[in-house]
Amino acid sequence: MALGLYTALPGFAGWDDGCAGLLAPALPVVGLILGALWAALTALARAVLPEPLAACILVLSLPAMTGFLHLDGYMDVADALLSSRSREEKLRILKDSHVGSFAVLALACLLMLEAAAALSLGETPLWPLVFLPVVSRSTASVALMSLPPLSQSAYGRLNYDGATGGRRAFCLACGGAAVLAALITGWQGGVACLLAGAGGALACFAAVRSLGGMNGDVAGCMICCAEGCGLVALACL
């Protein structure tokens, strides 16, 4: 169910209401699968393509594997937060299906930063790419299960109401294990994963403070910000 909902990978479908409360705890595992595919695709691109094209594959392959689901949430949240309106108006903008100018500008900034980071990686080992999506999704899943949901978010209420300490602990353990695994492959990867988690947490703080709660769009924004911060950190270390 989680792979069918959170990814565009073929062959996964179906829905069971009885398992819906387990979707958020499954996010880190989905992140590990996506991270392994992301690193493999990037390594293949590095081997057969010029460096600028390989950098494009690095930037675009991960969101493409999710069907650009989280980028959609990132754009919706950016449109709402950057509008500088009242909370009620921000919530209306968040629900609006139209794309605003702030969303386009925020997306352009994110993609430019990630493209510059990808070009700056050089021969940096790609192992951290396996673990960055685990950290980003661990942070988002814990936020979904721990923070009050927005009133109009059925998905947020489902995870918040059905959350247990064990599920939150599982997601935190997944994030911690990803950081440790990245550290084993090189200190730069571990630091990048830590900074990715911090970037996701800061995005969550800004969104929840402005909007008053969590929903799927905020989780998607957290994931995009975390992975962007992780890539930039990896390029700078």
C-alpha positions, 0 to 999 in steps of 0.5 A, a space after each residue: 500500500 505504501 509503495 502504491 501511494 508514495 511512489 510511481 513504481 509499477 506493480 503496487 496497488 490496492 487499499 485496505 482501510 485496516 492498514 491505513 494507519 500503518 502508512 506513515 510508519 512505512 515511509 522510512 522503508 519506502 525511503 530505503 527502497 527509493 534511495 537504493 534505486 536513486 543511487 543505482 540510477 545515478 551511478 549508471 548515469 555517471 558511467 554513461 553520460 556527461 557530468 551535467 546530464 548525470 547531475 540532471 538524472 540525480 536531481 530528477 530521478 528521485 522525485 520522478 520515482 514518487 510521481 512528483 508527489 512530494 514536490 506537489 506538497 512542497 509547492 502548495 506549502 510554499 505558495 501558502 507560506 510565502 503569501 504573507 496572508 492570514 492563517 485562514 487565507 493561507 489554508 485556503 491557498 494550501 487547498 487551492 489546486 491552482 499553481 501560484 507564482 510563489 510555488 513556481 519560484 520556490 520550485 525553481 530555487 530548490 531545483 537550482 540549488 540541487 542541480 548546483 549541488 549535484 554538479 559539485 559532487 564530483 567523484 563523491 561516493 554515492 552511498 549517502 544517496 541510499 540513506 538520505 530518503 530514509 532520514 527525510 521520510 523518518 522525520 516526516 513520518 514522526 511529525 505526522 504521527 506526533 503533531 496535531 493535524 490540520 482540521 481538513 486533513 483526513 490523512 493527518 488525523 488518521 496517522 495522529 489518532 492511530 499513532 503509538 509510541 512504538 510506531 514513532 520509535 520505529 521511525 526514529 530508529 530508522 532515521 538513526 540507523 540511516 545516519 549510522 549507516 551513512 557514517 560507516 561509509 564516510 563521515 560526510 554522508 553521516 553529517 549530510 544525513 543529520 543536516 537533512 533531518 535538521 532541514 526537514 525539522 525546520 521546514 516542519 516548524 515553519 509550516 506548522 507554526 504558520 498553518 497550525 498543524 500537519 497534513 500530507 502537503 507539509 510532510 511532502 514539503 519536509 521531505 523535499 527540504 530535507 533531501 535538498 539540504 542533504 544534497 547541498 551539505 554533501 556537496 559542501 563537505 
